[in-house]
Amino acid sequence: MRRHASMEPFMARAEQEGYGLHISTLTLAEIESGQSMNSLTNRQEANFLLSKFETIAVNDGIAQRAGEMRRIYGIEIIDALIAATALSVNATLVTRNIKHFEGIPELEIKTLA
């Protein structure tokens, strides 16, 4: 999990303002696959941060919506699944990869500054 300076303040603000934090099982897999997770310290830090999120698994509805989004917007299937997961819980998608999602008009996107 690549450390980002604004991640902790963002999470603290979300918790303070009562926003739920959600993460797709696909995003979880992306984090777990990162080389930085080979470090025990990084793994412990990531697990602490991830414990604050509700994990959302891909279901049939999410998969169908992602397929439609891939077909309509031409985005990668993983990005379509992540976007469809956010939409399934009416969440704002927070990402550092805005360009992967900016062509989806129904999706609210924010970036960590």
VENZITA-V568003 format. One record per residue. N is the residue number from 0. SS is DSSP state (@ for helix, = for strand, . for the rest). D_CENTER is the distance of its C-alpha to the mean C-alpha in whole Angstrom. Layout:
n:N ss:SS d_center:D_CENTER
n:N ss:SS d_center:D_CENTER
This chain:
n:0 ss:. d_center:12
n:1 ss:. d_center:13
n:2 ss:. d_center:15
n:3 ss:. d_center:14
n:4 ss:. d_center:17
n:5 ss:. d_center:15
n:6 ss:@ d_center:12
n:7 ss:@ d_center:15
n:8 ss:@ d_center:17
n:9 ss:@ d_center:14
n:10 ss:@ d_center:13
n:11 ss:@ d_center:17
n:12 ss:@ d_center:17
n:13 ss:@ d_center:15
n:14 ss:@ d_center:17
n:15 ss:@ d_center:20
n:16 ss:. d_center:19
n:17 ss:. d_center:18
n:18 ss:. d_center:15
n:19 ss:. d_center:13
n:20 ss:. d_center:9
n:21 ss:= d_center:7
n:22 ss:= d_center:5
n:23 ss:= d_center:6
n:24 ss:@ d_center:9
n:25 ss:@ d_center:8
n:26 ss:@ d_center:5
n:27 ss:@ d_center:8
n:28 ss:@ d_center:11
n:29 ss:@ d_center:10
n:30 ss:@ d_center:10
n:31 ss:@ d_center:13
n:32 ss:@ d_center:15
n:33 ss:. d_center:15
n:34 ss:@ d_center:18
n:35 ss:@ d_center:18
n:36 ss:@ d_center:17
n:37 ss:@ d_center:21
n:38 ss:. d_center:22
n:39 ss:@ d_center:23
n:40 ss:@ d_center:22
n:41 ss:@ d_center:19
n:42 ss:@ d_center:18
n:43 ss:@ d_center:19
n:44 ss:@ d_center:17
n:45 ss:@ d_center:14
n:46 ss:@ d_center:15
n:47 ss:@ d_center:16
n:48 ss:@ d_center:13
n:49 ss:@ d_center:11
n:50 ss:. d_center:14
n:51 ss:. d_center:13
n:52 ss:. d_center:10
n:53 ss:= d_center:11
n:54 ss:= d_center:10
n:55 ss:= d_center:10
n:56 ss:. d_center:12
n:57 ss:. d_center:13
n:58 ss:. d_center:16
n:59 ss:@ d_center:19
n:60 ss:@ d_center:18
n:61 ss:@ d_center:14
n:62 ss:@ d_center:16
n:63 ss:@ d_center:18
n:64 ss:@ d_center:16
n:65 ss:@ d_center:14
n:66 ss:@ d_center:18
n:67 ss:@ d_center:19
n:68 ss:@ d_center:16
n:69 ss:@ d_center:17
n:70 ss:@ d_center:21
n:71 ss:@ d_center:21
n:72 ss:@ d_center:19
n:73 ss:. d_center:19
n:74 ss:. d_center:16
n:75 ss:. d_center:15
n:76 ss:@ d_center:14
n:77 ss:@ d_center:11
n:78 ss:@ d_center:9
n:79 ss:@ d_center:11
n:80 ss:@ d_center:10
n:81 ss:@ d_center:6
n:82 ss:@ d_center:8
n:83 ss:@ d_center:11
n:84 ss:@ d_center:9
n:85 ss:@ d_center:8
n:86 ss:@ d_center:11
n:87 ss:@ d_center:13
n:88 ss:. d_center:12
n:89 ss:. d_center:13
n:90 ss:. d_center:10
n:91 ss:. d_center:9
n:92 ss:= d_center:6
n:93 ss:= d_center:6
n:94 ss:= d_center:7
n:95 ss:. d_center:10
n:96 ss:. d_center:10
n:97 ss:@ d_center:12
n:98 ss:@ d_center:14
n:99 ss:@ d_center:12
n:100 ss:@ d_center:11
n:101 ss:. d_center:14
n:102 ss:. d_center:17
n:103 ss:. d_center:15
n:104 ss:. d_center:17
n:105 ss:. d_center:16
n:106 ss:. d_center:13
n:107 ss:. d_center:12
n:108 ss:= d_center:11
n:109 ss:= d_center:11
n:110 ss:= d_center:11
n:111 ss:. d_center:12
n:112 ss:. d_center:16
